[in-house]
Amino acid sequence: MQKYRAIRTGRPGLVITGVVVLILAAVATIGITTTQQEGRLWQWIAIAPGRIIDGVTANGPVTVTQPVRELEIHWVSCSVTIQQAESGDALGFEETAKSLPERGRLVYVQNGDKLIIHAFADQASQWFAGRSAKALTVRVPAGWDLRQLKIDSVSGTVLVSNQTAAKASVDTVSGDVKLVSFTCDDLSVDTVSGRLSLQGNDKEITFNSISGSADLAPGGGLQTLNADTVSGSITLALPAGRGFTAVCSAVGDAAVSTGPFEITQKDGKMVHGDGAAKLRMDTVSGRLRLEAAEEPAE
């Protein structure tokens, strides 16, 4: 196993300042009316009191027969699970909780091939009333490949399995993100302290976190990876024959483990094979690892 010292950025002051600014910004935004910004870490922390969602209130399981190409979910706590339906050609979803009052039930909006699911109609009041502890399960028929998948959650685990999406974004505060048999052309995951676990066939990946770590096994089709974490670690598993060009940096003296890959140093970059996949991984106090992916069983 080869180990290389990461590039020293020499910017500890900037990193610390950035973390402090993020924390202060999160505190300042609580209770302030905000718009629905695309995939921001603090979107759920900045929920506007009294904001009402105009949609259909679910009273039990919901079935959608019209094909859905864009799926958007806004949740709070407990898990969000998206999985392949065992049979049928209709999408189904339901929340699991005990004796929810009408104001505590999920609300959904369908516009053409776009489906949006909200944890509550009156999100802020229900959250602060302590009624947010409920899980969501969505079952998608086989062959319903998504054009876009967007999930925002606070503390619950997000699990997506056996799905295909052209573009996907997942934002959590402390919730873990687990993507299993997930195929995506453009994937973005933002989390404050959650852990990302990815196994699939993915081309472009962006990962941003403060203290969360990432375990990535994106398959041989990976083209670009941009991963940043302050105190978390990043592990990337690639097929032994996949060439890459990697730039790894850290403020401290963290080392980069390159596993069995034969590495050539070129202009401050680590090159393996044809150098086709472009990798950038940054951490302050975590570790960076490159590993050979396990060969699929025959």
QUIFENFEN-V324478 format. One record per residue. N is the residue number from 1. RES is the residue in three letters. PHI is phi as a letter, one per 20 degrees, with the letter a starting at -180 (999 if undefined). PSI is psi in whole degrees, 0 to 359 (999 if undefined). OMEGA is omega in whole degrees, -180 to 180 (* if undefined). Layout:
N	RES	PHI	PSI	OMEGA
N	RES	PHI	PSI	OMEGA
//
This chain:
1	MET	999	128	179
2	GLN	e	144	176
3	LYS	c	135	179
4	TYR	c	144	177
5	ARG	f	135	-180
6	ALA	f	155	177
7	ILE	f	129	179
8	ARG	e	124	-178
9	THR	e	332	179
10	GLY	m	28	-177
11	ARG	c	46	-179
12	PRO	f	324	180
13	GLY	f	318	-180
14	LEU	f	320	-180
15	VAL	f	313	-180
16	ILE	f	317	178
17	THR	f	319	180
18	GLY	f	319	179
19	VAL	f	316	179
20	VAL	f	318	179
21	VAL	f	318	179
22	LEU	f	315	-180
23	ILE	f	314	180
24	LEU	f	322	180
25	ALA	f	322	180
26	ALA	f	316	180
27	VAL	f	319	-176
28	ALA	f	335	-175
29	THR	e	350	-179
30	ILE	f	127	178
31	GLY	n	5	180
32	ILE	d	135	-179
33	THR	f	131	-180
34	THR	c	160	174
35	THR	e	168	-180
36	GLN	e	94	179
37	GLN	e	152	-177
38	GLU	f	113	168
39	GLY	l	49	177
40	ARG	d	147	-177
41	LEU	g	322	-170
42	TRP	d	16	-177
43	GLN	g	317	-177
44	TRP	f	332	179
45	ILE	f	333	-177
46	ALA	e	30	-180
47	ILE	f	137	-179
48	ALA	e	125	178
49	PRO	g	136	176
50	GLY	n	1	-179
51	ARG	f	125	-176
52	ILE	d	132	177
53	ILE	e	127	179
54	ASP	e	99	-179
55	GLY	a	195	-179
56	VAL	e	127	178
57	THR	e	127	-179
58	ALA	f	137	175
59	ASN	c	72	-175
60	GLY	o	189	-180
61	PRO	g	146	-179
62	VAL	d	139	178
63	THR	c	132	179
64	VAL	d	116	-177
65	THR	e	334	179
66	GLN	f	131	-179
67	PRO	g	135	180
68	VAL	d	127	179
69	ARG	d	340	175
70	GLU	c	122	-179
71	LEU	c	125	-177
72	GLU	c	129	-177
73	ILE	c	130	176
74	HIS	c	109	-175
75	TRP	c	173	-178
76	VAL	d	279	180
77	SER	c	173	-171
78	CYS	m	173	-166
79	SER	e	156	168
80	VAL	d	121	-179
81	THR	c	126	175
82	ILE	d	121	-175
83	GLN	b	168	180
84	GLN	f	136	178
85	ALA	f	143	-179
86	GLU	f	329	-180
87	SER	a	172	176
88	GLY	n	172	-179
89	ASP	c	33	178
90	ALA	c	144	176
91	LEU	e	137	178
92	GLY	c	148	176
93	PHE	b	154	179
94	GLU	b	157	177
95	GLU	d	149	179
96	THR	d	115	179
97	ALA	a	160	-178
98	LYS	e	128	172
99	SER	k	63	178
100	LEU	f	134	171
101	PRO	f	166	-177
102	GLU	g	321	-179
103	ARG	f	345	-179
104	GLY	e	3	-178
105	ARG	e	160	179
106	LEU	f	158	179
107	VAL	c	140	179
108	TYR	c	153	180
109	VAL	c	127	177
110	GLN	d	126	180
111	ASN	c	100	-176
112	GLY	m	235	-180
113	ASP	e	17	178
114	LYS	d	130	179
115	LEU	c	127	178
116	ILE	d	130	180
117	ILE	d	126	178
118	HIS	d	144	179
119	ALA	f	321	-179
120	PHE	b	156	172
121	ALA	f	312	178
122	ASP	d	82	-167
123	GLN	f	311	-173
124	ALA	f	312	-176
125	SER	f	323	180
126	GLN	f	322	-180
127	TRP	f	308	-176
128	PHE	f	344	176
129	ALA	e	358	176
130	GLY	m	26	-177
131	ARG	d	23	-173
132	SER	e	0	-175
133	ALA	f	81	179
134	LYS	b	149	-177
135	ALA	d	157	179
136	LEU	c	135	175
137	THR	c	128	178
138	VAL	c	129	179
139	ARG	d	119	-175
140	VAL	d	130	179
141	PRO	f	150	176
142	ALA	f	138	179
143	GLY	n	351	177
144	TRP	e	69	180
145	ASP	f	133	-176
146	LEU	e	141	172
147	ARG	f	323	180
148	GLN	b	138	175
149	LEU	c	129	-180
150	LYS	c	127	-180
151	ILE	c	128	173
152	ASP	d	129	178
153	SER	b	164	-180
154	VAL	d	289	-171
155	SER	c	354	-179
156	GLY	e	157	176
157	THR	f	137	176
158	VAL	d	120	-180
159	LEU	c	121	177
160	VAL	c	124	-177
161	SER	c	143	175
162	ASN	l	50	-180
163	GLN	c	156	176
164	THR	c	132	179
165	ALA	b	138	176
166	ALA	f	321	-179
167	LYS	b	138	-179
168	ALA	b	143	175
169	SER	c	136	179
170	VAL	c	126	179
171	ASP	c	129	173
172	THR	c	164	173
173	VAL	e	297	179
174	SER	c	357	-178
175	GLY	f	141	176
176	ASP	f	156	179
177	VAL	c	121	180
178	LYS	c	117	-180
179	LEU	d	114	-174
180	VAL	c	130	-177
181	SER	l	50	-175
182	PHE	d	123	-180
183	THR	d	125	-176
184	CYS	b	140	177
185	ASP	e	325	-174
186	ASP	b	103	-176
187	LEU	d	133	177
188	SER	c	128	178
189	VAL	c	124	176
190	ASP	c	129	177
191	THR	b	147	177
192	VAL	f	303	-177
193	SER	c	4	179
194	GLY	f	163	180
195	ARG	d	136	178
196	LEU	d	129	174
197	SER	c	120	-175
198	LEU	c	131	173
199	GLN	b	118	-178
200	GLY	r	214	179
201	ASN	c	96	-169
202	ASP	c	139	-174
203	LYS	e	309	-178
204	GLU	c	127	-176
205	ILE	c	134	172
206	THR	c	129	180
207	PHE	c	127	179
208	ASN	c	133	-179
209	SER	b	163	174
210	ILE	e	300	-179
211	SER	c	2	-180
212	GLY	f	153	178
213	SER	d	168	-179
214	ALA	c	133	172
215	ASP	d	112	-170
216	LEU	d	129	173
217	ALA	c	76	-171
218	PRO	e	0	-180
219	GLY	n	177	-175
220	GLY	f	354	-179
221	GLY	e	3	-179
222	LEU	f	131	179
223	GLN	d	314	-180
224	THR	b	144	174
225	LEU	c	127	173
226	ASN	c	109	-175
227	ALA	c	127	-180
228	ASP	c	132	173
229	THR	b	148	-178
230	VAL	e	302	-177
231	SER	d	0	178
232	GLY	e	172	178
233	SER	d	158	-179
234	ILE	c	126	176
235	THR	c	127	-179
236	LEU	c	122	178
237	ALA	d	122	180
238	LEU	c	152	174
239	PRO	g	144	-175
240	ALA	g	331	-177
241	GLY	e	0	-179
242	ARG	e	118	179
243	GLY	f	150	179
244	PHE	b	158	171
245	THR	c	118	-172
246	ALA	d	136	171
247	VAL	d	116	-178
248	CYS	c	131	-177
249	SER	c	155	179
250	ALA	b	153	178
251	VAL	f	319	-178
252	GLY	e	209	-177
253	ASP	d	29	-180
254	ALA	f	142	180
255	ALA	e	157	178
256	VAL	d	121	177
257	SER	e	127	-175
258	THR	d	8	175
259	GLY	l	222	-176
260	PRO	e	0	-175
261	PHE	f	137	174
262	GLU	e	120	-171
263	ILE	d	137	171
264	THR	d	129	179
265	GLN	e	127	-179
266	LYS	b	115	179
267	ASP	l	42	178
268	GLY	m	9	-180
269	LYS	d	154	176
270	MET	e	121	-176
271	VAL	d	133	175
272	HIS	c	132	179
273	GLY	m	226	-178
274	ASP	e	357	177
275	GLY	m	21	-171
276	ALA	f	310	-179
277	ALA	f	135	-178
278	LYS	d	117	-175
279	LEU	d	135	171
280	ARG	c	121	-179
281	MET	c	126	-177
282	ASP	c	138	173
283	THR	b	161	177
284	VAL	e	301	-176
285	SER	d	2	179
286	GLY	e	190	179
287	ARG	d	154	179
288	LEU	d	129	-176
289	ARG	c	137	171
290	LEU	d	125	-176
291	GLU	c	159	175
292	ALA	e	130	-180
293	ALA	f	149	178
294	GLU	f	138	179
295	GLU	f	135	180
296	PRO	f	145	-180
297	ALA	f	139	-179
298	GLU	e	999	*
//
